[in-house]
Every structure is written in structure tokens, then in C-alpha cells.
Amino acid sequence: MENFLKTQWKKYSARKTKAGIIIDFLFLALFIAMINPPTRKTISSFVIRYTMTSAKETSDNIQLTAEDYDWRYRDISENTKHFADLKGKVIFLNLWATWCPPCVAEFGAIDELYQEYKDKVEFVLITSDEASKIQAFLDKKKYHISSNTFMDKLPDLLYSKSIPATYIISKEGNLVVDKKGAAKWNSDKTKELLDKLIAE
């Protein structure tokens, strides 16, 4: 067996440059890491984080109705919140989960955006995770933003089968951004959009 392996190695290394061998071993290591669930989540989040782009404004002219605002959620301390109380404000609504690699990948960008706009924009992050799990995630990453949990069923307009799902809503109730998937939320493009909506 040992002689067989040596023979195969000689054949392989004779066909490859040093750089080629290194690349092959990196791909092998990546493959092994990707079949291991804990490292798969970390690697997926890393790749997504560095390939994210800014979200685009929706071309649809959609406005939230009174029913679209009529639902509740709970903050991390189990206090009931009414989404309708945010009517007339610029809202950043994000549906996410701690087990979702794209959600984890974009969370840092959301936190950076929050730190800059928390006094001008209402940030509502909602997950079905337990409060203790949410807090552990936020503490571990040292994030400043908090999250909420579902209480009522979301209206159809704001419901998504896939996460992350992010909606930016204007003061007038217009659905300005309807983004499914991770995005670079701390981009200049997003900040310019928020500045415009805040000034309206």
C-alpha cells in the first residue's frame, strides 16, 4: 500500500507545478470543510459576505395599506411591539435567523448601517429563533443592534418563504426596497437612498 501511494504521488507531482499542488490541496481542504456542518456555515457566510452587492430600489409602485401595518412582534425582553406605531417613519425591516449563512453574512453590514442611522430610521429585525439564542449571537459578535421575534403572522406583502428578506419602507408607506437574499447594506448607495427618504 505504501509503495502504491508513493507511486501515485510521484505521478501526480510530476504533472503538477508547486502552485498547482498547493491549489489542489486548498480545494481539498475547502471540500472537507464544506462537508462538515459547523465549518460549512462559517465558510458560506464568509464567501457571501465578500461577494454581496448593494440592493436596488424596486421599480414597482407598491404602497402598504393599514392592514400591512397591523401586526405585532416581541422584542428580546418579551415586550409587545406594534408595527403600526412606526407608520410615518422610514423603516428597515429584516427577516433573518442565526442558522442562515446569508443572514449571518449580511448582519455585520446591517449593524454598521444601524449605528449610523439608528436615530433617523426604524430598524426592525425579526426572527423565529429563541430570545436566548438571539442574545448569544449578538453578544458573541458584539453587535449593537437588537432583534425581535415573531408574534403575529406577517401580511402577504411582507411575507417571504426565503431569508434573509429585507424591506425598506418610506414615510408615506411606499415599499422602496424588496430584497430577498444578502446585500451590502452599509454601502454608499443604501445610505444615499436612506438620506433621500429621511429628507422627504
C-alpha atoms as one frame of an Amber mdcrd trajectory, in Angstrom:
protein
   0.000   0.000   0.000   2.822   2.382   0.931   4.584   1.741  -2.398   1.310
   2.301  -4.255   0.809   5.689  -2.572   4.413   6.708  -3.302   3.998   5.749
  -6.959   0.739   7.705  -7.246   2.303  10.731  -5.550   5.263  10.678  -7.977
   2.898  10.507 -10.958   0.742  13.304  -9.560   3.629  15.614  -8.588   5.336
  15.077 -11.969   2.267  16.515 -13.725   1.821  19.485 -11.386   3.684  22.674
 -10.554   4.164  23.613  -6.898   1.444  26.231  -7.262  -0.897  23.623  -8.775
  -0.269  21.235  -5.887  -0.974  23.988  -3.345  -4.219  24.929  -5.119  -5.323
  21.289  -5.229  -4.694  20.905  -1.504  -6.557  24.133  -0.754  -9.561  22.892
  -2.719  -9.366  19.554  -0.904  -9.272  21.316   2.466 -12.217  23.506   1.403
 -14.180  20.445   0.278 -13.563  18.677   3.590 -14.576  21.813   5.496 -17.766
  22.176   3.438 -18.991  18.667   4.269 -18.626  19.459   7.984 -21.803  21.400
   9.052 -20.188  23.805  11.592 -17.412  24.901   9.240 -19.769  24.911   6.223
 -21.851  27.676   7.824 -18.744  29.760   8.591 -17.254  29.355   5.115 -20.584
  30.043   3.380 -21.070  33.238   5.393 -17.505  34.351   4.623 -17.905  33.830
   0.865 -21.314  35.553   0.789 -20.022  38.492   2.854 -17.313  39.277   0.329
 -19.493  38.854  -2.754 -22.529  40.874  -1.610 -23.688  43.875  -3.618 -25.976
  46.785  -2.822 -29.728  46.256  -3.011 -31.667  48.005  -5.757 -34.814  50.072
  -5.428 -37.912  48.281  -6.597 -39.478  49.549  -9.814 -42.948  48.540  -8.614
 -45.162  51.240  -7.174 -46.389  49.414  -4.061 -47.814  51.130  -1.009 -48.543
  49.481   2.331 -52.164  49.518   3.443 -53.431  49.869   7.010 -53.651  46.058
   7.130 -49.985  45.751   6.144 -49.055  47.790   9.235 -51.456  45.910  11.517
 -49.280  43.263  13.175 -47.201  42.767  16.304 -43.817  41.393  17.295 -41.876
  40.946  20.524 -38.550  42.476  21.467 -35.850  40.397  23.116 -37.307  41.228
  26.569 -40.726  39.854  25.512 -42.326  43.303  25.242 -45.063  43.547  22.609
 -44.415  45.982  19.759 -46.909  47.220  17.176 -45.599  47.725  13.662 -48.354
  50.315  13.124 -46.594  52.579  15.663 -43.830  53.055  13.073 -46.166  54.412
  10.412 -44.898  57.734   9.080 -41.245  56.793   9.649 -38.559  55.310   7.407
 -38.424  51.593   8.251 -35.709  48.992   7.649 -37.380  45.595   8.122 -35.242
  42.448   8.002 -36.335  38.815   8.385 -33.437  36.569   9.404 -32.202  33.609
  11.511 -28.987  32.688  13.299 -28.773  29.369  11.387 -28.957  31.072   7.966
 -25.474  31.714   6.398 -26.639  34.605   4.140 -28.350  36.223   7.151 -25.192
  35.931   9.246 -23.111  37.204   6.312 -25.074  40.454   5.946 -25.650  41.052
   9.664 -22.416  42.990  10.184 -23.328  45.401   7.384 -26.791  45.895   8.898
 -25.215  46.591  12.287 -22.900  49.208  10.760 -25.848  50.851   8.998 -27.795
  50.802  12.260 -25.018  52.551  14.162 -25.058  55.379  11.639 -28.836  55.689
  11.154 -30.417  54.449  14.392 -31.709  57.942  15.264 -33.241  58.530  11.828
 -34.503  55.117  10.691 -36.565  52.456  12.492 -34.682  49.151  12.334 -36.910
  46.103  12.862 -35.120  42.746  12.693 -37.324  39.711  13.221 -36.523  36.006
  13.618 -38.208  32.838  14.813 -35.156  31.986  16.959 -35.472  31.926  20.734
 -34.533  35.106  22.605 -31.615  33.383  24.389 -30.163  32.203  21.081 -30.527
  35.680  19.569 -28.799  37.311  22.538 -25.959  34.776  22.476 -25.408  35.518
  18.775 -25.451  39.307  19.293 -23.125  39.093  22.309 -20.646  36.807  20.566
 -20.376  39.125  17.570 -20.525  42.284  19.744 -23.324  43.751  17.628 -25.103
  46.923  18.710 -28.457  46.266  17.058 -31.094  44.109  18.723 -33.643  41.742
  17.247 -37.255  40.761  17.727 -39.295  37.583  17.468 -42.448  36.845  15.516
 -45.762  37.265  17.307 -48.351  37.616  14.538 -48.385  36.289  11.016 -46.873
  38.795   8.613 -49.084  40.349   5.943 -48.652  38.817   2.478 -46.795  41.896
   1.231 -44.037  41.447   3.829 -44.010  37.660   3.956 -41.146  35.700   2.412
 -40.541  31.962   2.108 -36.797  32.612   1.906 -34.499  34.566   4.211 -32.905
  36.970   4.557 -35.665  39.207   3.264 -35.333  42.959   3.673 -37.798  45.749
   3.059 -37.188  49.490   3.183 -40.388  51.468   3.617 -40.754  55.222   3.154
 -42.578  57.612   5.488 -45.526  57.535   3.079 -45.649  53.745   3.258 -44.094
  53.046  -0.131 -42.175  49.785  -0.452 -38.906  51.195  -1.775 -36.686  48.095
  -1.445 -37.862  44.478  -1.554 -34.693  42.382  -1.365 -34.540  38.595  -0.999
 -31.038  37.393  -0.188 -27.991  39.014   1.373 -26.942  42.542   0.435 -24.267
  45.079   1.292 -26.452  47.291   3.474 -23.679  49.638   4.632 -22.933  50.731
   1.048 -22.924  54.333  -0.127 -25.848  53.509  -2.413 -28.018  52.393   0.520
 -27.009  55.417   2.593 -27.885  57.780  -0.265 -31.303  56.135  -0.520 -31.922
  56.428   3.224 -30.820  60.072   3.220 -33.302  60.782   0.439 -36.139  59.021
   2.264 -35.326  60.763   5.556 -35.415  64.175   3.837 -38.866  63.572   2.296
